Amino acid sequence: MTHLRRMSGKDVLKALSSFGFQIVTIRGSHAKLRRTLQSGERQTLTIPLHQNLAPGTLRAIFRKACKYVSEADLRQWFFTEKA
């Protein structure tokens, strides 16, 4: 059984940076991340930089990131196995 990890905004930034996303701007408590593919396509995500992200917010970030990165690769960062 898998469970969503408790993560901060910095944890999410670390996870997404491993897939090539970089901080473009920070406005208030939100960071805009972007990566540009070789084809020139720009992929953008916005992440709240809160100490603890609510589970619903974290799930929404995961779903949005799955548009750009395979779900199997993201799962290791966002979910944990529990018996």
C-alpha positions as CSV (number, residue, x, y, z in Angstrom):
1,M,0.0,0.0,0.0
2,T,1.4,3.4,-0.9
3,H,0.9,6.6,1.1
4,L,1.5,10.2,0.1
5,R,4.6,11.6,1.9
6,R,4.5,14.7,4.0
7,M,6.6,17.2,2.1
8,S,7.5,20.9,2.2
9,G,7.8,23.2,-0.8
10,K,11.6,22.8,-0.7
11,D,11.2,19.0,-0.8
12,V,9.0,19.3,-4.0
13,L,11.6,21.7,-5.5
14,K,14.3,19.2,-4.9
15,A,12.2,16.4,-6.5
16,L,11.3,18.4,-9.6
17,S,14.8,19.8,-10.0
18,S,16.0,16.2,-10.5
19,F,13.9,16.2,-13.7
20,G,15.4,19.4,-15.0
21,F,13.0,22.0,-13.6
22,Q,14.6,25.3,-12.5
23,I,13.2,28.2,-10.5
24,V,12.3,31.0,-12.9
25,T,10.7,33.5,-10.5
26,I,9.5,33.6,-6.9
27,R,6.6,35.8,-6.0
28,G,5.4,35.8,-2.4
29,S,5.4,32.3,-1.2
30,H,5.2,30.6,-4.7
31,A,7.9,29.6,-7.0
32,K,7.5,29.2,-10.8
33,L,9.5,26.3,-12.2
34,R,10.3,25.8,-15.8
35,R,12.2,23.4,-18.0
36,T,12.7,23.8,-21.8
37,L,12.9,20.7,-23.9
38,Q,15.2,20.4,-26.9
39,S,12.2,20.9,-29.2
40,G,11.7,24.3,-27.6
41,E,8.6,23.4,-25.7
42,R,8.4,25.1,-22.3
43,Q,7.0,23.2,-19.3
44,T,5.9,25.3,-16.3
45,L,4.7,24.4,-12.8
46,T,3.9,26.6,-9.8
47,I,4.8,25.4,-6.3
48,P,3.9,26.9,-3.0
49,L,7.0,27.2,-0.7
50,H,5.2,26.3,2.5
51,Q,6.7,24.5,5.4
52,N,4.2,21.6,5.1
53,L,2.0,21.2,2.1
54,A,-1.5,20.0,2.5
55,P,-2.2,16.5,1.1
56,G,-4.7,17.8,-1.5
57,T,-2.2,20.4,-2.7
58,L,0.6,17.8,-2.9
59,R,-1.7,15.5,-4.9
60,A,-2.6,18.4,-7.3
61,I,1.1,19.1,-7.8
62,F,1.8,15.4,-8.5
63,R,-1.0,15.3,-11.1
64,K,0.2,18.4,-12.8
65,A,3.8,17.2,-12.9
66,C,2.6,13.9,-14.4
67,K,1.8,15.8,-17.5
68,Y,5.5,16.4,-18.0
69,V,7.2,13.5,-16.2
70,S,6.2,9.9,-16.1
71,E,4.2,8.9,-13.1
72,A,6.5,6.0,-12.3
73,D,9.4,8.3,-12.0
74,L,7.5,10.8,-9.8
75,R,6.0,8.2,-7.5
76,Q,9.4,7.5,-5.8
77,W,9.5,11.1,-4.7
78,F,5.9,11.7,-3.7
79,F,4.8,8.3,-2.3
80,T,6.1,5.8,0.3
81,E,5.4,2.1,0.7
82,K,3.8,1.1,3.9
83,A,2.9,-2.4,5.1
